[in-house]
Amino acid sequence: MPEALAGSYDRAISMYRTSYSLIAQARADYPNQIGGRVWFAPSTATAAAYIPLYVIADSVPEPYTHGSLFKYDPTVAYWLFNAVGNYANRFYKFAMVDVRETI
């Protein structure tokens, strides 16, 4: 195993301060219209459900089209998933069972 460079360290993919995460997927065995998609999750990855966003799509669901990380808005997907994550973190051992089942 190579030596770590000065200042480098392993990072978890789901940190409490994560505002979103995504996974890009390119599928050569599908037509171009649906082969490329991005799986997007607002807030931390452990408390948010990933939704597929197709590269060719003309629109996305309304809760994913607006909002601010600095002002709460219950119509914005980020804030809904963030609320679930914050609640679940307080009672992680018990709450995450339900969160994972729902996701």
DSSP file (Angstrom, degrees, kcal/mol; ACC not computed):
  #  RESIDUE AA STRUCTURE BP1 BP2  ACC     N-H-->O    O-->H-N    N-H-->O    O-->H-N    TCO  KAPPA ALPHA  PHI   PSI    X-CA   Y-CA   Z-CA
    1    1 A M              0   0    0      0, 0.0     3,-0.1     0, 0.0     2,-0.0   0.000 360.0 360.0 360.0 131.2    0.0    0.0    0.0
    2    2 A P        -     0   0    0      0, 0.0     2,-0.1     0, 0.0     3,-0.1  -0.313 360.0 -98.1 -69.9 154.1    1.5    3.4   -0.9
    3    3 A E        -     0   0    0      1,-0.1     2,-0.2    -2,-0.0     0, 0.0  -0.420  40.2-108.5 -69.1 144.7    2.2    5.9    1.7
    4    4 A A        -     0   0    0     -2,-0.1    -1,-0.1     1,-0.1     3,-0.1  -0.496  34.3-115.7 -71.1 140.8   -0.4    8.6    2.3
    5    5 A L    >   -     0   0    0     -2,-0.2     3,-2.3     1,-0.1    -1,-0.1  -0.405  46.6 -79.0 -71.9 155.3    0.6   12.1    1.1
    6    6 A A  T 3  S+     0   0    0      1,-0.3    -1,-0.1    -2,-0.1     3,-0.1  -0.332 118.7  14.0 -56.4 128.2    1.0   14.8    3.7
    7    7 A G  T 3  S+     0   0    0      1,-0.3    -1,-0.3    -3,-0.1     2,-0.2   0.400  97.3 122.9  87.9  -3.2   -2.4   16.1    4.7
    8    8 A S    <   +     0   0    0     -3,-2.3    -1,-0.3     0, 0.0     2,-0.3  -0.632  30.2 163.1 -93.2 153.6   -4.5   13.3    3.1
    9    9 A Y        -     0   0    0     -2,-0.2     2,-0.1    -3,-0.1    -4,-0.0  -0.982  42.1 -89.4-160.2 158.0   -6.9   11.1    5.0
   10   10 A D        -     0   0    0     -2,-0.3     2,-0.4     1,-0.0     0, 0.0  -0.477  41.4-160.5 -71.2 143.9   -9.8    8.7    4.3
   11   11 A R        -     0   0    0     -2,-0.1     2,-0.1     4,-0.0     4,-0.0  -0.983  16.1-123.6-128.8 140.1  -13.2   10.3    4.2
   12   12 A A        -     0   0    0     -2,-0.4     3,-0.3     1,-0.1     0, 0.0  -0.459  17.6-132.3 -73.2 153.0  -16.6    8.8    4.6
   13   13 A I  S    S+     0   0    0      1,-0.2     2,-0.4    -2,-0.1    32,-0.3   0.571  98.5  52.4 -83.8  -7.8  -19.0    9.3    1.8
   14   14 A S  S    S+     0   0    0     30,-0.1     2,-0.2    31,-0.1    -1,-0.2  -0.694  70.7 165.5-130.6  81.8  -21.8   10.3    4.1
   15   15 A M    >   -     0   0    0     -2,-0.4     3,-1.9    -3,-0.3    30,-0.1  -0.631  47.7-114.1 -93.6 155.6  -20.7   13.0    6.5
   16   16 A Y  T 3  S+     0   0    0      1,-0.3    28,-0.2    -2,-0.2    -1,-0.1   0.752 115.2  52.5 -60.6 -25.7  -23.1   15.1    8.5
   17   17 A R  T 3  S+     0   0    0     26,-0.1    -1,-0.3     2,-0.0     2,-0.3   0.287  77.9 126.1 -97.0  11.6  -22.3   18.3    6.6
   18   18 A T    <   -     0   0    0     -3,-1.9     3,-0.1     1,-0.2    26,-0.0  -0.521  39.6-170.1 -69.2 131.1  -22.9   16.7    3.2
   19   19 A S        -     0   0    0      1,-0.4    24,-2.8    -2,-0.3     2,-0.3   0.715  67.0 -17.2 -95.8 -23.6  -25.4   18.8    1.2
   20   20 A Y  E     -A   42   0A   0     22,-0.3    -1,-0.4     2,-0.0     2,-0.3  -0.967  54.6-157.1-167.2 163.1  -25.9   16.3   -1.7
   21   21 A S  E     -A   41   0A   0     20,-2.2    20,-2.6    -2,-0.3     2,-0.3  -0.981  11.6-172.3-143.2 156.4  -24.4   13.2   -3.3
   22   22 A L  E     -A   40   0A   0     -2,-0.3     2,-0.4    18,-0.2    18,-0.2  -0.990  16.4-152.5-148.6 157.1  -24.7   11.7   -6.7
   23   23 A I  E     -A   39   0A   0     16,-2.1    16,-3.0    -2,-0.3     2,-0.4  -0.990  18.0-145.8-129.9 120.7  -23.7    8.7   -8.7
   24   24 A A  E     -A   38   0A   0     -2,-0.4     2,-0.4    14,-0.2    14,-0.2  -0.719  16.5-169.4 -88.6 136.0  -23.2    9.0  -12.5
   25   25 A Q  E     -A   37   0A   0     12,-2.9    12,-2.5    -2,-0.4     2,-0.5  -0.984  10.4-174.3-131.6 122.5  -24.3    5.9  -14.5
   26   26 A A  E     -A   36   0A   0     -2,-0.4     2,-0.6    10,-0.2    10,-0.2  -0.973   6.9-169.6-116.1 120.8  -23.5    5.3  -18.2
   27   27 A R    >   -     0   0    0      8,-1.6     3,-1.3    -2,-0.5     7,-0.1  -0.906  10.6-172.9-118.1 106.4  -25.1    2.2  -19.6
   28   28 A A  T 3  S+     0   0    0     -2,-0.6    -1,-0.1     1,-0.3     7,-0.1   0.727  82.5  64.8 -68.7 -23.3  -23.9    1.3  -23.1
   29   29 A D  T 3  S+     0   0    0      6,-0.1    -1,-0.3     2,-0.1    -2,-0.0   0.362  95.9  70.0 -85.1   7.2  -26.5   -1.5  -23.5
   30   30 A Y  S <  S-     0   0    0     -3,-1.3     5,-0.1     1,-0.1    -3,-0.0  -0.839  97.2 -89.0-117.5 157.3  -29.4    1.1  -23.4
   31   31 A P    >>  -     0   0    0      0, 0.0     4,-2.1     0, 0.0     3,-1.4  -0.289  42.9-109.1 -60.3 152.9  -30.5    3.7  -26.0
   32   32 A N  H 3> S+     0   0    0      1,-0.3     4,-0.8     2,-0.2    24,-0.1   0.817 114.7  66.1 -53.8 -33.8  -28.8    7.1  -25.6
   33   33 A Q  H 34 S+     0   0    0      1,-0.2    23,-0.5     2,-0.1    -1,-0.3   0.817 122.0  14.6 -62.3 -30.9  -32.1    8.6  -24.4
   34   34 A I  H <4 S+     0   0    0     -3,-1.4    -1,-0.2    -7,-0.1    -2,-0.2   0.438 105.9  86.7-122.5  -2.9  -32.1    6.5  -21.2
   35   35 A G  H  < S+     0   0    0     -4,-2.1    -8,-1.6    -5,-0.1     2,-0.6   0.847  83.3  60.6 -69.8 -34.3  -28.6    5.1  -21.0
   36   36 A G  E  <  +A   26   0A   0     -4,-0.8    19,-2.1   -10,-0.2    20,-0.4  -0.837  66.8 147.8 -99.7 125.6  -27.1    8.1  -19.1
   37   37 A R  E     -AB  25  54A   0    -12,-2.5   -12,-2.9    -2,-0.6     2,-0.4  -0.986  35.4-139.9-150.4 160.4  -28.5    9.0  -15.8
   38   38 A V  E     -AB  24  53A   0     15,-2.9    15,-2.8    -2,-0.3     2,-0.7  -0.987  13.3-143.5-122.4 129.7  -27.5   10.5  -12.5
   39   39 A W  E     -AB  23  52A   0    -16,-3.0   -16,-2.1    -2,-0.4     2,-0.4  -0.858  28.4-168.2 -91.8 119.3  -28.7    9.1   -9.1
   40   40 A F  E     -AB  22  51A   0     11,-2.7    11,-2.5    -2,-0.7   -18,-0.2  -0.897  16.3-179.2-118.1 137.4  -29.1   12.2   -6.9
   41   41 A A  E     -A   21   0A   0    -20,-2.6   -20,-2.2    -2,-0.4     2,-0.2  -0.973  18.4-143.4-135.3 120.8  -29.7   12.4   -3.1
   42   42 A P  E     +A   20   0A   0      0, 0.0   -22,-0.3     0, 0.0     5,-0.1  -0.501  69.6   5.0 -77.6 153.5  -30.1   15.7   -1.3
   43   43 A S  S    S-     0   0    0    -24,-2.8    -2,-0.1    -2,-0.2     2,-0.1  -0.257 120.6  -9.5  69.2-159.8  -28.6   16.0    2.2
   44   44 A T    >>  -     0   0    0    -28,-0.2     3,-1.1     1,-0.1     4,-0.5  -0.408  64.3-126.6 -74.2 145.8  -26.6   13.2    3.7
   45   45 A A  G >4 S+     0   0    0    -32,-0.3     3,-0.6     1,-0.3    -1,-0.1   0.793 104.9  59.9 -62.9 -30.2  -26.5    9.9    1.8
   46   46 A T  G 34 S+     0   0    0      1,-0.2    -1,-0.3   -31,-0.1   -32,-0.0   0.729 114.1  34.2 -73.0 -20.1  -27.5    7.8    4.8
   47   47 A A  G <4 S+     0   0    0     -3,-1.1     2,-0.4    -5,-0.1    -1,-0.2   0.288 106.1  77.4-118.6  10.5  -30.8    9.6    5.3
   48   48 A A  S << S-     0   0    0     -3,-0.6     2,-0.5    -4,-0.5    -5,-0.1  -0.918  70.2-129.1-123.8 148.3  -31.8   10.4    1.7
   49   49 A A        -     0   0    0     -2,-0.4     2,-0.3    -7,-0.0    -9,-0.1  -0.800  27.1-126.4 -92.4 133.0  -33.3    8.3   -1.1
   50   50 A Y        -     0   0    0     -2,-0.5    -9,-0.2    53,-0.2   -11,-0.1  -0.600  23.8-161.8 -77.5 136.8  -31.5    8.5   -4.4
   51   51 A I  E     -B   40   0A   0    -11,-2.5   -11,-2.7    -2,-0.3     2,-0.4  -0.932  20.7-116.4-116.8 145.5  -33.7    9.4   -7.4
   52   52 A P  E     -B   39   0A   0      0, 0.0     2,-0.5     0, 0.0   -13,-0.2  -0.668  26.0-170.3 -81.4 130.9  -32.8    8.8  -11.0
   53   53 A L  E     -B   38   0A   0    -15,-2.8   -15,-2.9    -2,-0.4     2,-0.3  -0.979  17.6-140.2-118.5 116.4  -32.4   11.9  -13.1
   54   54 A Y  E >   -B   37   0A   0     -2,-0.5     3,-1.6   -17,-0.2   -17,-0.2  -0.580  10.0-133.2 -81.6 137.5  -32.0   11.1  -16.8
   55   55 A V  T 3  S+     0   0    0    -19,-2.1    -1,-0.1    -2,-0.3   -18,-0.1   0.826 106.4  49.1 -58.3 -34.8  -29.5   13.2  -18.7
   56   56 A I  T 3  S+     0   0    0    -23,-0.5    -1,-0.3   -20,-0.4   -22,-0.1   0.520  83.7 124.5 -84.8  -5.5  -32.0   13.8  -21.6
   57   57 A A    <   -     0   0    0     -3,-1.6     3,-0.1     1,-0.1    -4,-0.0  -0.222  52.2-152.9 -60.6 142.1  -34.8   14.9  -19.3
   58   58 A D  S    S+     0   0    0      1,-0.1     2,-0.3     0, 0.0    -1,-0.1   0.652  77.5  12.5 -86.1 -18.5  -36.4   18.2  -19.9
   59   59 A S        -     0   0    0      0, 0.0    -1,-0.1     0, 0.0     3,-0.0  -0.961  61.8-145.1-152.1 165.9  -37.5   18.7  -16.3
   60   60 A V        -     0   0    0     -2,-0.3     5,-0.1    -3,-0.1    -7,-0.1  -0.881  48.1 -70.7-129.0 162.9  -37.0   17.3  -12.8
   61   61 A P    >   -     0   0    0      0, 0.0     3,-2.3     0, 0.0     4,-0.2  -0.245  48.9-114.8 -56.5 142.3  -39.5   17.0   -9.9
   62   62 A E  G >  S+     0   0    0      1,-0.3     3,-2.0     2,-0.2     4,-0.4   0.813 111.1  62.2 -49.9 -42.4  -40.4   20.4   -8.4
   63   63 A P  G 3  S+     0   0    0      0, 0.0    14,-2.5     0, 0.0    15,-0.4   0.663 105.9  49.5 -63.6 -11.2  -38.9   19.7   -4.9
   64   64 A Y  G <  S+     0   0    0     -3,-2.3    -2,-0.2    12,-0.2    12,-0.1   0.330  97.3  70.6-104.7   5.4  -35.5   19.4   -6.6
   65   65 A T  S <  S+     0   0    0     -3,-2.0     2,-0.3    -4,-0.2    -1,-0.1   0.553 101.5  18.1-103.2  -8.6  -35.6   22.6   -8.7
   66   66 A H        +     0   0    0     -4,-0.4     2,-0.2    -3,-0.1    -1,-0.0  -0.910  68.8  94.7-150.9 174.0  -35.3   25.4   -6.1
   67   67 A G        -     0   0    0     -2,-0.3     2,-0.3     9,-0.1     5,-0.1  -0.552  46.6-110.5 126.2 172.0  -34.2   26.1   -2.6
   68   68 A S  B >   -C   71   0B   0      3,-0.6     3,-0.5    -2,-0.2     5,-0.1  -0.991  12.6-138.4-141.1 144.7  -31.4   27.4   -0.5
   69   69 A L  T 3  S+     0   0    0     -2,-0.3     3,-0.1     1,-0.2    -1,-0.0   0.559 106.6  53.5 -76.2  -7.0  -29.2   25.7    2.1
   70   70 A F  T 3  S+     0   0    0      1,-0.2     2,-0.4     2,-0.0    -1,-0.2   0.487 104.8  52.0-108.2  -6.4  -29.5   28.8    4.2
   71   71 A K  B <  S-C   68   0B   0     -3,-0.5    -3,-0.6     2,-0.0    -1,-0.2  -0.966  81.4-124.7-138.3 120.5  -33.3   29.1    4.4
   72   72 A Y        +     0   0    0     -2,-0.4    -3,-0.1    -3,-0.1    -5,-0.0  -0.351  33.0 170.2 -63.0 135.4  -35.7   26.4    5.5
   73   73 A D    >   -     0   0    0      3,-0.2     3,-2.0    -5,-0.1     6,-0.3  -0.884  27.6-153.1-148.3 113.7  -38.4   25.6    3.0
   74   74 A P  T 3  S+     0   0    0      0, 0.0    -2,-0.0     0, 0.0    -1,-0.0   0.518  94.6  64.0 -69.6  -2.6  -40.7   22.5    3.4
   75   75 A T  T 3  S+     0   0    0    -13,-0.0     2,-0.5     4,-0.0    -9,-0.1   0.433  85.8  89.1 -95.2   0.0  -41.3   22.3   -0.4
   76   76 A V  S X> S-     0   0    0     -3,-2.0     4,-1.4     1,-0.1     3,-0.5  -0.856  73.8-141.3-102.3 128.5  -37.6   21.6   -1.0
   77   77 A A  H 3> S+     0   0    0    -14,-2.5     4,-2.5    -2,-0.5     5,-0.3   0.875  98.5  61.4 -55.4 -41.8  -36.4   18.0   -1.0
   78   78 A Y  H 3> S+     0   0    0    -15,-0.4     4,-2.5     1,-0.2    -1,-0.2   0.913 104.7  47.1 -52.1 -47.5  -33.1   18.9    0.7
   79   79 A W  H <> S+     0   0    0     -3,-0.5     4,-1.9    -6,-0.3    -1,-0.2   0.834 110.7  51.8 -69.7 -32.0  -34.9   20.2    3.8
   80   80 A L  H  X S+     0   0    0     -4,-1.4     4,-1.7    -3,-0.2    -1,-0.2   0.941 114.8  41.3 -68.1 -46.8  -37.2   17.2    4.1
   81   81 A F  H  X S+     0   0    0     -4,-2.5     4,-2.5     1,-0.2    -2,-0.2   0.866 113.1  55.1 -68.2 -35.1  -34.4   14.7    3.9
   82   82 A N  H  X S+     0   0    0     -4,-2.5     4,-2.7    -5,-0.3    -1,-0.2   0.891 105.8  51.9 -63.7 -40.0  -32.3   16.8    6.2
   83   83 A A  H  X S+     0   0    0     -4,-1.9     4,-2.3     2,-0.2     5,-0.2   0.913 110.3  48.5 -63.0 -42.7  -35.1   16.8    8.8
   84   84 A V  H  X S+     0   0    0     -4,-1.7     4,-2.9     1,-0.2    -2,-0.2   0.936 112.8  48.5 -61.5 -46.4  -35.2   13.0    8.7
   85   85 A G  H  X S+     0   0    0     -4,-2.5     4,-2.2     1,-0.2    -2,-0.2   0.906 110.9  49.4 -62.0 -43.2  -31.4   12.8    9.0
   86   86 A N  H  X S+     0   0    0     -4,-2.7     4,-1.0     2,-0.2    -1,-0.2   0.914 114.4  45.0 -63.9 -42.7  -31.3   15.2   12.0
   87   87 A Y  H >X S+     0   0    0     -4,-2.3     4,-1.0     1,-0.2     3,-0.7   0.939 113.1  50.5 -65.0 -46.3  -34.0   13.3   13.8
   88   88 A A  H 3< S+     0   0    0     -4,-2.9     3,-0.4     1,-0.2     8,-0.3   0.857 103.6  59.6 -62.6 -35.3  -32.5    9.9   13.0
   89   89 A N  H >< S+     0   0    0     -4,-2.2     3,-0.8     1,-0.2    -1,-0.2   0.825 101.0  55.2 -63.2 -30.8  -29.1   11.0   14.3
   90   90 A R  H << S+     0   0    0     -4,-1.0    -1,-0.2    -3,-0.7    -2,-0.2   0.841 126.7  20.5 -69.9 -32.1  -30.5   11.7   17.7
   91   91 A F  T >X S+     0   0    0     -4,-1.0     4,-3.4    -3,-0.4     3,-1.1  -0.305  82.3 154.9-129.7  46.4  -31.9    8.2   18.0
   92   92 A Y  H <>  +     0   0    0     -3,-0.8     4,-2.0     1,-0.3     5,-0.3   0.840  66.6  54.6 -50.3 -50.8  -29.7    6.5   15.4
   93   93 A K  H 34 S+     0   0    0      1,-0.2    -1,-0.3     2,-0.2     4,-0.2   0.846 123.6  26.6 -55.6 -37.0  -29.8    2.9   16.7
   94   94 A F  H X> S+     0   0    0     -3,-1.1     4,-0.7    -6,-0.2     3,-0.6   0.871 122.2  48.2 -94.2 -45.0  -33.6    2.9   16.6
   95   95 A A  H >X S+     0   0    0     -4,-3.4     4,-2.2    -7,-0.3     3,-0.6   0.866 100.2  63.1 -71.2 -37.6  -34.6    5.4   13.9
   96   96 A M  H 3X S+     0   0    0     -4,-2.0     4,-2.7    -5,-0.4     5,-0.3   0.755  93.2  65.0 -65.1 -22.4  -32.2    4.2   11.1
   97   97 A V  H <> S+     0   0    0     -3,-0.6     4,-1.7    -5,-0.3    -1,-0.3   0.952 109.9  38.0 -59.8 -48.2  -34.0    0.9   11.0
   98   98 A D  H <X S+     0   0    0     -4,-0.7     4,-2.4    -3,-0.6    -2,-0.2   0.882 115.1  53.9 -70.4 -39.5  -37.1    2.7    9.8
   99   99 A V  H  X S+     0   0    0     -4,-2.2     4,-2.6     1,-0.2    -2,-0.2   0.949 110.9  45.3 -61.2 -49.4  -35.3    5.1    7.6
  100  100 A R  H  < S+     0   0    0     -4,-2.7    -1,-0.2     1,-0.2    -2,-0.2   0.886 112.7  51.3 -63.1 -39.2  -33.4    2.4    5.7
  101  101 A E  H  < S+     0   0    0     -4,-1.7    -1,-0.2    -5,-0.3    -2,-0.2   0.901 112.8  45.8 -64.1 -40.6  -36.6    0.3    5.3
  102  102 A T  H  <        0   0    0     -4,-2.4    -2,-0.2     1,-0.3    -1,-0.2   0.903 360.0 360.0 -69.8 -42.4  -38.5    3.4    3.9
  103  103 A I     <        0   0    0     -4,-2.6    -1,-0.3    -5,-0.2    -2,-0.2   0.523 360.0 360.0 -61.8 360.0  -35.6    4.3    1.6
